[in-house]
Amino acid sequence: MIQINGKGEKVNSLVVYSTKSGNSELIANSIAKDLDCGIVNLNEVEFEDIDLNDIDTIFLGSGIYGGSFHRRIIDFGKFLNSSSSNRTAFLKIAFFITWLGRGKSDLTGIKHFKGILKTQRIDIEDDYFRCFGESFKFIRKYHPNENDIENAKEWAKKMSVKKNDR
Ligand SMILES: Cc1cc2nc3c(=O)[nH]c(=O)nc-3n(C[C@H](O)[C@H](O)[C@H](O)COP(=O)(O)O)c2cc1C
């Protein structure tokens, strides 16, 4: 079982991410630590091995590459779509993105992902988090920085509270 909580308790949020150069992983680790919830690196697992049974919110994180999420995120979206009929409860997805800030490539990535989901059982939260991520060794250097990480944690906390208030 991949769902991990330091206190051995059931958690209903799960951080899922994919990364090429580690920027999104930095944010993923910070959110998971702060929320004290499980974390899954899609580059290291088979989708079928991820236990989503009690999960109601996935914090889904990726860089943007040519206006698209990481290939594993796209494949995970397809997996969620095809396996959604096995779920009785709704699943919410909240995106956290690291990027260079090129045009609207963050929104293009989100739109592409939404296009994969044909199911009514998965909701994409409108409120997503984004911050810069260093790339090509000199663009957006030193991002994500401390400030980015604090903002990400604040956002994730807000999303969790919002979720529980519904
Ligand atoms: C091949 C490549 C393509 C990229 N394309 C975009 C893009 O379209 N828009 C953008 O804002 N950033 C782009 N970036 C920057 C990455 O999204 C950014 O560095 C991100 O933080 C990488 O996340 P990761 O370290 O988790 O892989 C690109 C970077 C690479 C290496």
The ligand as an SDF file (V2000), in Angstrom:
LIG
                    3D

 31 33  0  0  0  0  0  0  0  0999 V2000
   12.1090   20.5150  -22.8000 C   0  0  0  0  0  0  0  0  0  0  0  0
   11.4970   21.5550  -21.8900 C   0  0  0  0  0  0  0  0  0  0  0  0
   10.3480   22.2050  -22.3150 C   0  0  0  0  0  0  0  0  0  0  0  0
    9.7670   23.2110  -21.4980 C   0  0  0  0  0  0  0  0  0  0  0  0
    8.6260   23.8580  -21.9110 N   0  0  0  0  0  0  0  0  0  0  0  0
    8.0900   24.8050  -21.1180 C   0  0  0  0  0  0  0  0  0  0  0  0
    6.8950   25.4900  -21.5100 C   0  0  0  0  0  0  0  0  0  0  0  0
    6.2880   25.2140  -22.5380 O   0  0  0  0  0  0  0  0  0  0  0  0
    6.4460   26.4880  -20.7060 N   0  0  0  0  0  0  0  0  0  0  0  0
    7.0650   26.8340  -19.5370 C   0  0  0  0  0  0  0  0  0  0  0  0
    6.6230   27.7790  -18.8920 O   0  0  0  0  0  0  0  0  0  0  0  0
    8.1670   26.1610  -19.1140 N   0  0  0  0  0  0  0  0  0  0  0  0
    8.6860   25.1660  -19.8630 C   0  0  0  0  0  0  0  0  0  0  0  0
    9.7900   24.4710  -19.4300 N   0  0  0  0  0  0  0  0  0  0  0  0
   10.3220   24.7230  -18.0880 C   0  0  0  0  0  0  0  0  0  0  0  0
    9.8440   23.6520  -17.0750 C   0  0  0  0  0  0  0  0  0  0  0  0
    8.4370   23.5550  -17.0530 O   0  0  0  0  0  0  0  0  0  0  0  0
   10.3260   24.0150  -15.6640 C   0  0  0  0  0  0  0  0  0  0  0  0
   11.7360   24.0560  -15.6180 O   0  0  0  0  0  0  0  0  0  0  0  0
    9.7960   23.0430  -14.6280 C   0  0  0  0  0  0  0  0  0  0  0  0
   10.0890   23.5500  -13.3480 O   0  0  0  0  0  0  0  0  0  0  0  0
   10.3780   21.6500  -14.7690 C   0  0  0  0  0  0  0  0  0  0  0  0
    9.8160   20.8410  -13.7710 O   0  0  0  0  0  0  0  0  0  0  0  0
   10.5770   19.5630  -13.1870 P   0  0  0  0  0  0  0  0  0  0  0  0
   11.9080   20.0310  -12.6290 O   0  0  0  0  0  0  0  0  0  0  0  0
    9.6750   19.0540  -12.1380 O   0  0  0  0  0  0  0  0  0  0  0  0
   10.7560   18.6190  -14.3170 O   0  0  0  0  0  0  0  0  0  0  0  0
   10.3740   23.5070  -20.2310 C   0  0  0  0  0  0  0  0  0  0  0  0
   11.5490   22.8350  -19.8370 C   0  0  0  0  0  0  0  0  0  0  0  0
   12.0920   21.8610  -20.6430 C   0  0  0  0  0  0  0  0  0  0  0  0
   13.3370   21.1400  -20.1760 C   0  0  0  0  0  0  0  0  0  0  0  0
  1  2  1  0
  2  3  1  0
  2 30  2  0
  3  4  2  0
  4  5  1  0
  4 28  1  0
  5  6  2  0
  6  7  1  0
  6 13  1  0
  7  8  2  0
  7  9  1  0
  9 10  1  0
 10 11  2  0
 10 12  1  0
 12 13  2  0
 13 14  1  0
 14 15  1  0
 14 28  1  0
 15 16  1  0
 16 17  1  0
 16 18  1  0
 18 19  1  0
 18 20  1  0
 20 21  1  0
 20 22  1  0
 22 23  1  0
 23 24  1  0
 24 25  2  0
 24 26  1  0
 24 27  1  0
 28 29  2  0
 29 30  1  0
 30 31  1  0
M  END
$$$$
